[in-house]
Amino acid sequence: MTETGKEKQVGEPGKILIVDDNEELLGAISRLLKLQGHSTLTALSGEEALEIARKESPDLILLDWILPGIDGIEVCRKLKSEESTRGIMILLVTGRGSVDNRIEGLDAGADDFIPKPFKHPELLARIRSSLRLKKATDELTERNRQLVESQYELVRTEKIATIGLLASGIAHEFNNIMAGISGYAQLAKKNPKYMPQLVEVALTQAQRAQELTGSLSSYNRRADESPACNVQEVIQNALCLVKKEIESNGIEIALDIEAVPHAAISAGQLQEVVLNLLINAIHAIGSMGKITLEVYAPGPDNLVEIRICDTGGGIPEENLNRIFDPFFTTKGALGGGKQEGTGLGLSVCYNIIQSRGGRITVASTEGAGTSFSILLPLHKQSPGGGDEPGSTISGGEHRILIIDDEEQIRQMLSDFLGAKNVVCCCSGEEALEACQRQRFDFVMLDICMKNSTSGLDTFQHLREAAPGARIILCTGNLAENIPATVLENCHAHLLKPFKLDDLSTILNMTVEV
């Protein structure tokens, strides 16, 4: 039961649980505390104390050491071991005053002691002290939580700002891609002699668009993806994303990239680091300068080295030791520079590289440019090749089910495969109905469809509805999160736009079991 006194309080009021097997003493302490404005709860045993503490979350527990059942020390240990009760202050009441007893109590989690018998003024003073400490601890915890949230938002803002900078470059590249296709399409419409050029341009530009979207998708990959990446590929993807900024500022790019094994870092994380350093280099140069990217094979230390050097204005010597500190920047309002910045970009880079067991260092001379060096350990097992092709399927043409919500893609695949043995469906529901009517050798499934049962759910249903069919997953986005168990149980995985020759190869091979 909870009681609240109406007398004038002394100090901050709190919710206090009193635990003692002496009912008379329990009542006396409760009356004393409610006269001070505190809310009180009472318990006669350790078991009852645990139950009330978990349910009511008091600010402070006055806990007698000697109790029937589990004693005060065990109650301490249990409360301090549980997340929900760990923050409750515990004032251990005991007649055991030896040093060993105090050490035992502190080790169990007690925050303070009061000896028996005690004087009321001392008891009230220790309660006030414990409640002040509780309040300060709670405020500090809340401020830390707010700080973590603020840091998260700032990191998110930094990444959004980077994406915003990339967006104009991506739009520029896509407009160039579409200009070539659109131009030849208009020419071919007027004069069929341009049809071969249209076909060649469309194929070339489709490949270029796929590389561009792949670069952007890898920037948004999760940190917990496979901790192994192709360093050369990541650098090319990053350069692709800042190509417009580099060209529009008249900046020269020099590459010296050796073939190296896979590094022990996810592609998304490394690309975020490289992009941050490239953008910093572009800002440092302004215009008409040079950025050099170098990748060196592992030496005796078994570390891959990546260097990004620029011919910008350099970093003042007094700032070099602070360059990786959170919120330190020479940009925008915080640093007095022209470019906007939060001071988190290099700090994020530092933390990413450190988390993968690597190192990032900087060397700079004011007026003579800056060089960043990244050292990364090798991935213990570089990704190998896929399964070897099995035997060619014989016995007539394949029965193929195509599931895609894009009509143009369904029609194109149907034309390519021959409509005779192809069934096209625009949703997972329609596909499952088709499986009830006939058997299929292959199923091509778009894993991300609008207005339909999710591709992953459809995949699971298809394994039951068409147990003999080989399922080929098709995705239009590298960032789609496909569980490893799904990839292990599908026949193949194609990334749109895919080559029709690759599809033919897959359809004419089976995986040996």
C-alpha positions as CSV (number, residue, x, y, z in Angstrom):
1,M,0.0,0.0,0.0
2,T,1.2,3.5,-0.8
3,E,0.7,6.4,1.7
4,T,1.5,10.1,1.1
5,G,2.1,12.5,4.0
6,K,0.6,16.1,4.0
7,E,3.2,17.6,6.3
8,K,5.7,20.1,4.9
9,Q,8.4,18.2,3.1
10,V,12.2,18.5,3.7
11,G,14.1,18.1,0.5
12,E,12.8,16.5,-2.7
13,P,10.0,14.0,-2.2
14,G,10.5,10.4,-3.3
15,K,8.8,7.1,-3.5
16,I,10.5,4.9,-0.9
17,L,10.2,1.2,-0.3
18,I,10.9,0.2,3.4
19,V,11.8,-3.5,3.9
20,D,12.0,-4.9,7.4
21,D,10.4,-8.0,9.2
22,N,9.7,-5.8,12.3
23,E,6.2,-4.5,11.7
24,E,6.5,-1.9,14.5
25,L,9.7,-0.5,13.2
26,L,8.3,-0.6,9.6
27,G,5.3,1.5,10.7
28,A,7.4,4.0,12.6
29,I,9.8,4.7,9.7
30,S,6.8,4.9,7.3
31,R,5.1,7.6,9.5
32,L,8.4,9.5,9.8
33,L,8.9,9.5,6.0
34,K,5.4,10.5,5.0
35,L,5.7,13.5,7.4
36,Q,8.6,14.6,5.2
37,G,6.4,14.4,2.1
38,H,7.6,11.0,0.8
39,S,5.4,8.3,-0.6
40,T,6.0,5.0,1.2
41,L,5.7,1.3,0.3
42,T,6.3,-1.5,2.8
43,A,7.5,-5.1,2.6
44,L,8.1,-7.7,5.4
45,S,10.3,-10.1,3.4
46,G,12.9,-10.1,0.6
47,E,10.5,-11.9,-1.8
48,E,7.8,-9.3,-1.2
49,A,10.4,-6.5,-1.7
50,L,11.4,-7.9,-5.1
51,E,7.8,-8.1,-6.2
52,I,7.0,-4.5,-5.2
53,A,10.2,-3.1,-6.6
54,R,9.6,-4.7,-10.0
55,K,6.0,-3.4,-10.1
56,E,6.3,0.1,-8.5
57,S,9.9,1.2,-9.4
58,P,10.6,3.2,-6.2
59,D,13.3,5.8,-6.1
60,L,14.9,4.4,-3.0
61,I,14.7,1.2,-0.9
62,L,15.5,1.1,2.8
63,L,16.6,-2.5,3.0
64,D,17.2,-4.5,6.2
65,W,20.1,-6.9,5.9
66,I,18.5,-9.7,8.0
67,L,15.2,-10.9,6.5
68,P,13.2,-14.1,6.5
69,G,13.7,-16.1,3.2
70,I,16.2,-14.3,1.0
71,D,18.3,-11.7,2.9
72,G,19.0,-8.1,2.0
73,I,22.3,-8.9,0.2
74,E,20.5,-11.3,-2.2
75,V,17.7,-8.8,-2.8
76,C,20.5,-6.3,-3.7
77,R,22.1,-8.6,-6.1
78,K,18.8,-9.5,-7.9
79,L,17.7,-5.8,-8.2
80,K,21.0,-4.6,-9.5
81,S,21.2,-7.5,-12.1
82,E,17.8,-6.6,-13.7
83,E,17.5,-3.8,-16.2
84,S,14.2,-2.5,-14.9
85,T,15.4,-2.2,-11.3
86,R,19.1,-1.4,-11.7
87,G,18.6,2.3,-11.2
88,I,16.8,2.1,-7.8
89,M,19.0,3.5,-5.0
90,I,19.5,1.0,-2.1
91,L,20.2,2.1,1.4
92,L,21.2,-1.0,3.4
93,V,20.1,-1.0,7.0
94,T,22.4,-3.2,9.2
95,G,23.8,-3.8,12.6
96,R,26.9,-5.4,11.0
97,G,29.4,-2.6,10.9
98,S,32.7,-4.4,10.1
99,V,34.7,-3.5,7.0
100,D,34.2,-6.9,5.5
101,N,30.4,-6.5,5.9
102,R,30.5,-3.1,4.2
103,I,32.5,-4.5,1.3
104,E,30.1,-7.4,0.9
105,G,27.2,-5.0,0.8
106,L,28.9,-2.7,-1.7
107,D,29.8,-5.7,-3.9
108,A,26.1,-6.8,-3.9
109,G,25.1,-3.3,-5.2
110,A,24.2,-1.3,-2.1
111,D,24.6,2.5,-2.7
112,D,24.9,3.5,1.0
113,F,24.6,2.1,4.6
114,I,23.0,3.2,7.8
115,P,23.8,1.4,11.0
116,K,21.3,0.0,13.5
117,P,20.3,1.6,15.8
118,F,20.1,4.9,14.0
119,K,19.0,8.4,14.8
120,H,16.1,9.9,12.8
121,P,18.2,13.0,11.7
122,E,20.9,10.7,10.2
123,L,18.3,8.5,8.5
124,L,16.6,11.5,6.9
125,A,20.0,13.1,5.9
126,R,21.1,9.8,4.2
127,I,17.7,9.6,2.4
128,R,18.0,13.2,1.2
129,S,21.5,12.4,0.0
130,S,20.4,9.2,-1.8
131,L,17.5,11.0,-3.5
132,R,19.7,13.9,-4.7
133,L,22.1,11.3,-6.2
134,K,19.1,9.5,-7.8
135,K,17.8,12.7,-9.3
136,A,21.2,13.6,-10.6
137,T,21.8,10.2,-12.1
138,D,18.3,10.2,-13.8
139,E,19.0,13.7,-15.3
140,L,22.4,12.5,-16.5
141,T,20.9,9.4,-18.1
142,E,18.2,11.5,-19.8
143,R,20.8,14.0,-21.1
144,N,22.9,11.2,-22.4
145,R,19.9,9.7,-24.2
146,Q,19.1,13.1,-25.7
147,L,22.8,13.5,-26.7
148,V,22.7,10.1,-28.4
149,E,19.5,11.0,-30.3
150,S,21.1,14.4,-31.3
151,Q,24.2,12.7,-32.5
152,Y,22.1,10.2,-34.5
153,E,20.2,13.0,-36.1
154,L,23.4,14.9,-36.9
155,V,24.9,11.9,-38.5
156,R,21.7,11.4,-40.5
157,T,21.7,15.1,-41.5
158,E,25.3,14.7,-42.6
159,K,24.4,11.7,-44.8
160,I,21.3,13.4,-46.2
161,A,23.5,16.4,-47.1
162,T,25.9,14.0,-48.9
163,I,23.0,12.4,-50.7
164,G,21.7,15.8,-51.7
165,L,25.1,16.7,-53.2
166,L,25.1,13.4,-55.1
167,A,21.5,13.8,-56.3
168,S,22.3,16.5,-58.8
169,G,25.2,14.4,-60.2
170,I,23.0,11.4,-60.5
171,A,20.2,13.4,-62.3
172,H,22.8,14.8,-64.7
173,E,24.1,11.3,-65.5
174,F,20.6,9.9,-66.0
175,N,19.6,12.8,-68.2
176,N,22.7,12.1,-70.4
177,I,21.8,8.4,-70.6
178,M,18.2,9.2,-71.6
179,A,19.2,11.9,-74.1
180,G,21.2,9.3,-76.1
181,I,18.4,6.7,-76.1
182,S,15.6,9.3,-76.8
183,G,17.6,10.9,-79.6
184,Y,18.2,7.7,-81.5
185,A,14.6,6.6,-80.8
186,Q,13.4,9.7,-82.6
187,L,15.8,9.2,-85.4
188,A,14.8,5.6,-85.8
189,K,11.1,6.5,-85.8
190,K,11.7,8.8,-88.8
191,N,14.3,6.6,-90.6
192,P,14.6,2.8,-89.9
193,K,18.3,3.0,-90.9
194,Y,19.1,4.3,-87.4
195,M,17.5,1.2,-85.8
196,P,20.9,-0.6,-85.3
197,Q,22.4,2.5,-83.6
198,L,19.3,2.7,-81.4
199,V,19.8,-0.9,-80.3
200,E,23.5,-0.4,-79.5
201,V,23.0,2.8,-77.7
202,A,20.1,1.4,-75.6
203,L,22.1,-1.6,-74.6
204,T,25.2,0.5,-73.7
205,Q,23.2,3.1,-71.8
206,A,21.2,0.4,-69.9
207,Q,24.5,-1.0,-68.6
208,R,25.7,2.5,-67.7
209,A,22.4,3.1,-65.8
210,Q,22.8,-0.2,-63.9
211,E,26.3,0.7,-62.8
212,L,25.1,4.1,-61.7
213,T,22.2,2.8,-59.6
214,G,24.5,0.1,-58.2
215,S,26.8,2.8,-57.0
216,L,24.0,4.7,-55.3
217,S,22.5,1.5,-53.7
218,S,25.8,0.4,-52.2
219,Y,26.1,3.8,-50.4
220,N,22.8,2.9,-48.6
221,R,23.8,-0.7,-47.6
222,R,23.5,-1.8,-44.0
223,A,26.6,-1.9,-41.8
224,D,25.9,-5.5,-40.8
225,E,26.1,-6.8,-44.4
226,S,29.0,-9.2,-45.4
227,P,32.2,-7.7,-44.0
228,A,34.1,-8.3,-47.2
229,C,34.4,-6.0,-50.2
230,N,36.1,-5.4,-53.5
231,V,38.1,-2.2,-52.8
232,Q,38.6,-1.4,-56.5
233,E,34.9,-1.7,-57.2
234,V,34.0,0.5,-54.2
235,I,36.3,3.3,-55.3
236,Q,34.9,3.2,-58.9
237,N,31.4,3.4,-57.5
238,A,32.3,6.3,-55.3
239,L,33.9,8.2,-58.2
240,C,30.8,7.5,-60.3
241,L,28.7,9.3,-57.7
242,V,30.8,12.5,-57.6
243,K,31.7,12.5,-61.3
244,K,29.6,15.7,-62.0
245,E,31.2,17.6,-59.0
246,I,34.6,16.6,-60.2
247,E,34.1,17.5,-63.8
248,S,32.2,20.8,-63.1
249,N,35.1,22.0,-60.9
250,G,37.8,21.1,-63.4
251,I,39.4,18.6,-61.1
252,E,41.8,16.0,-62.4
253,I,41.6,12.4,-61.1
254,A,44.7,10.2,-61.0
255,L,44.3,6.5,-60.2
256,D,47.0,4.1,-59.1
257,I,45.1,1.0,-58.0
258,E,46.8,-2.3,-57.5
259,A,44.8,-5.5,-57.5
260,V,44.2,-6.5,-53.8
261,P,42.3,-9.2,-52.0
262,H,39.0,-8.3,-50.4
263,A,39.1,-6.0,-47.3
264,A,37.4,-6.9,-44.0
265,I,34.7,-4.1,-44.2
266,S,31.3,-4.0,-45.8
267,A,31.0,-2.3,-49.2
268,G,28.5,0.2,-47.9
269,Q,30.8,1.3,-45.0
270,L,33.9,1.7,-47.2
271,Q,32.0,3.6,-49.8
272,E,30.7,6.0,-47.1
273,V,34.2,6.6,-46.0
274,V,35.6,7.1,-49.5
275,L,32.7,9.4,-50.5
276,N,33.3,11.6,-47.4
277,L,37.0,11.9,-48.2
278,L,36.3,12.6,-51.9
279,I,33.7,15.3,-51.1
280,N,36.1,16.9,-48.5
281,A,38.9,16.9,-51.2
282,I,36.5,18.5,-53.8
283,H,35.6,21.2,-51.2
284,A,39.3,21.7,-50.3
285,I,40.3,22.2,-53.9
286,G,37.4,24.3,-55.1
287,S,38.4,24.2,-58.7
288,M,41.3,23.3,-61.0
289,G,43.2,20.9,-58.8
290,K,44.0,17.2,-58.6
291,I,42.8,14.2,-56.5
292,T,44.9,11.1,-56.4
293,L,43.5,7.7,-55.3
294,E,46.0,5.0,-54.6
295,V,45.4,1.4,-53.5
296,Y,48.4,-0.7,-52.4
297,A,48.6,-4.5,-51.9
298,P,49.1,-5.8,-48.4
299,G,52.7,-5.6,-47.0
300,P,54.1,-7.6,-44.1
301,D,51.4,-6.2,-41.8
302,N,48.7,-7.8,-44.0
303,L,46.8,-4.5,-44.4
304,V,45.3,-3.0,-47.6
305,E,46.2,0.7,-47.9
306,I,44.0,3.3,-49.6
307,R,45.3,6.8,-50.0
308,I,43.2,9.8,-51.1
309,C,45.3,12.9,-51.7
310,D,44.3,16.4,-52.9
311,T,46.0,19.6,-53.9
312,G,43.7,21.8,-51.8
313,G,44.6,24.4,-49.2
314,G,45.7,21.9,-46.6
315,I,44.9,21.8,-42.9
316,P,46.6,24.1,-40.4
317,E,49.0,22.2,-38.1
318,E,47.0,23.2,-35.0
319,N,43.9,21.5,-36.4
320,L,45.5,18.2,-37.4
321,N,45.1,16.6,-33.9
322,R,41.4,17.5,-33.8
323,I,40.4,16.6,-37.4
324,F,38.6,13.4,-36.4
325,D,36.9,14.9,-33.3
326,P,33.1,15.0,-33.4
327,F,31.7,18.4,-34.3
328,F,35.1,19.8,-35.2
329,T,34.9,21.5,-38.6
330,T,36.4,24.3,-40.7
331,K,33.1,24.5,-42.7
332,G,30.0,26.6,-42.3
333,A,28.9,28.4,-39.2
334,L,30.9,26.1,-36.9
335,G,34.2,26.6,-38.7
336,G,33.9,29.9,-40.5
337,G,34.2,28.3,-44.0
338,K,32.0,28.7,-47.0
339,Q,30.8,25.1,-47.3
340,E,28.2,23.7,-45.0
341,G,29.2,21.1,-42.5
342,T,28.3,19.5,-39.2
343,G,31.8,18.4,-38.1
344,L,30.7,14.7,-38.1
345,G,31.9,13.4,-41.5
346,L,35.5,12.6,-40.6
347,S,34.4,11.4,-37.1
348,V,32.1,8.9,-38.7
349,C,34.9,7.8,-41.1
350,Y,37.2,7.3,-38.1
351,N,34.7,5.3,-36.2
352,I,33.8,3.1,-39.2
353,I,37.5,2.2,-39.9
354,Q,38.2,1.7,-36.2
355,S,35.2,-0.7,-35.8
356,R,36.7,-2.9,-38.6
357,G,40.1,-3.1,-36.9
358,G,41.7,-0.6,-39.3
359,R,43.4,2.8,-39.0
360,I,42.9,6.2,-40.7
361,T,45.5,8.9,-40.5
362,V,46.0,12.3,-42.1
363,A,49.0,14.2,-43.3
364,S,48.8,17.8,-44.4
365,T,50.8,21.0,-45.0
366,E,48.9,24.2,-45.1
367,G,48.9,25.5,-48.7
368,A,50.2,22.2,-50.1
369,G,47.2,19.7,-49.9
370,T,46.1,16.9,-47.7
371,S,46.6,13.1,-47.8
372,F,44.3,10.6,-45.9
373,S,45.6,7.0,-45.5
374,I,43.2,4.1,-44.7
375,L,44.7,0.8,-43.5
376,L,42.3,-2.2,-43.5
377,P,42.8,-5.8,-42.6
378,L,42.1,-8.5,-45.2
379,H,39.0,-10.5,-45.1
380,K,39.9,-14.0,-43.8
381,Q,38.0,-15.8,-46.6
382,S,37.6,-13.8,-49.8
383,P,34.4,-14.6,-51.6
384,G,34.8,-17.5,-53.9
385,G,32.9,-18.3,-57.1
386,G,29.5,-19.8,-57.3
387,D,28.5,-23.4,-57.8
388,E,29.7,-25.0,-61.0
389,P,27.0,-25.5,-63.7
390,G,25.3,-28.9,-63.6
391,S,24.0,-30.9,-66.5
392,T,21.8,-29.5,-69.2
393,I,18.1,-30.1,-68.7
394,S,16.6,-32.4,-71.4
395,G,13.1,-33.6,-72.3
396,G,11.6,-30.8,-74.2
397,E,10.9,-27.1,-73.6
398,H,10.7,-25.6,-70.2
399,R,7.4,-24.6,-68.6
400,I,8.1,-21.2,-67.1
401,L,6.1,-18.9,-64.8
402,I,6.9,-15.2,-64.8
403,I,5.8,-13.1,-61.9
404,D,6.4,-9.4,-62.3
405,D,4.2,-6.3,-61.8
406,E,5.7,-4.5,-64.8
407,E,3.7,-5.4,-67.9
408,Q,6.6,-4.3,-70.2
409,I,9.0,-6.8,-68.5
410,R,6.4,-9.6,-68.6
411,Q,5.9,-9.0,-72.3
412,M,9.6,-8.8,-73.1
413,L,10.4,-12.1,-71.3
414,S,7.4,-13.8,-72.9
415,D,8.6,-12.7,-76.4
416,F,12.1,-13.9,-75.6
417,L,11.2,-17.3,-74.1
418,G,8.4,-18.0,-76.6
419,A,4.8,-17.6,-75.4
420,K,3.8,-21.3,-75.9
421,N,5.1,-22.6,-72.6
422,V,5.2,-19.3,-70.6
423,V,2.6,-18.1,-68.1
424,C,2.8,-14.5,-67.0
425,C,1.3,-13.2,-63.7
426,C,1.3,-9.7,-62.2
427,S,1.0,-10.7,-58.6
428,G,1.9,-13.4,-56.1
429,E,-1.8,-14.3,-55.6
430,E,-2.3,-14.9,-59.3
431,A,0.9,-16.9,-59.6
432,L,-0.2,-19.3,-56.7
433,E,-3.5,-19.9,-58.5
434,A,-1.6,-20.7,-61.7
435,C,0.5,-23.3,-59.8
436,Q,-2.7,-25.1,-58.8
437,R,-3.6,-25.5,-62.5
438,Q,-0.3,-26.7,-63.9
439,R,3.3,-27.7,-63.1
440,F,6.3,-25.4,-63.8
441,D,10.0,-26.1,-64.3
442,F,11.1,-22.6,-63.6
443,V,9.6,-19.6,-61.8
444,M,11.0,-16.1,-62.4
445,L,9.9,-14.0,-59.3
446,D,10.3,-10.2,-58.9
447,I,11.1,-10.0,-55.2
448,C,9.8,-6.4,-54.8
449,M,6.3,-5.9,-56.3
450,K,3.8,-3.2,-55.6
451,N,0.1,-3.9,-54.7
452,S,0.8,-7.6,-54.1
453,T,1.8,-10.1,-51.5
454,S,5.5,-9.4,-50.8
455,G,8.0,-11.2,-52.9
456,L,9.5,-12.9,-49.9
457,D,6.1,-14.2,-48.8
458,T,5.3,-15.4,-52.4
459,F,8.7,-17.2,-52.5
460,Q,7.8,-19.2,-49.4
461,H,4.3,-20.0,-50.7
462,L,5.8,-21.1,-54.1
463,R,8.1,-23.6,-52.4
464,E,5.0,-25.3,-51.2
465,A,2.8,-24.8,-54.2
466,A,5.5,-25.6,-56.8
467,P,7.9,-27.9,-55.0
468,G,9.7,-29.1,-58.2
469,A,10.2,-25.6,-59.7
470,R,13.5,-23.8,-59.7
471,I,12.9,-20.3,-58.5
472,I,14.9,-17.4,-60.1
473,L,14.8,-14.2,-58.0
474,C,14.8,-10.9,-59.9
475,T,15.6,-7.6,-58.1
476,G,15.8,-4.1,-59.3
477,N,17.6,-2.7,-56.3
478,L,20.9,-3.8,-54.7
479,A,19.8,-2.5,-51.4
480,E,16.9,-4.9,-51.0
481,N,17.5,-7.0,-48.0
482,I,17.1,-10.6,-49.1
483,P,17.6,-13.1,-46.2
484,A,20.5,-15.5,-46.6
485,T,18.1,-18.5,-46.2
486,V,16.1,-17.3,-49.2
487,L,19.2,-16.9,-51.4
488,E,20.4,-20.3,-50.4
489,N,17.1,-21.9,-51.4
490,C,16.6,-20.1,-54.8
491,H,18.1,-21.4,-58.0
492,A,19.6,-18.1,-59.2
493,H,19.5,-14.4,-58.5
494,L,19.4,-11.8,-61.4
495,L,19.8,-8.1,-61.0
496,K,17.7,-6.0,-63.3
497,P,18.5,-5.1,-66.0
498,F,20.0,-8.5,-66.8
499,K,21.4,-9.9,-70.0
500,L,19.1,-12.3,-71.7
501,D,22.0,-14.5,-72.5
502,D,22.6,-14.9,-68.8
503,L,18.9,-16.0,-68.4
504,S,19.3,-18.5,-71.2
505,T,22.4,-20.0,-69.5
506,I,20.5,-20.3,-66.2
507,L,17.5,-22.0,-67.8
508,N,19.7,-24.6,-69.4
509,M,21.5,-25.5,-66.2
510,T,20.5,-27.3,-63.1
511,V,22.2,-27.3,-59.7
512,E,23.5,-30.7,-58.8
513,V,22.1,-31.9,-55.4
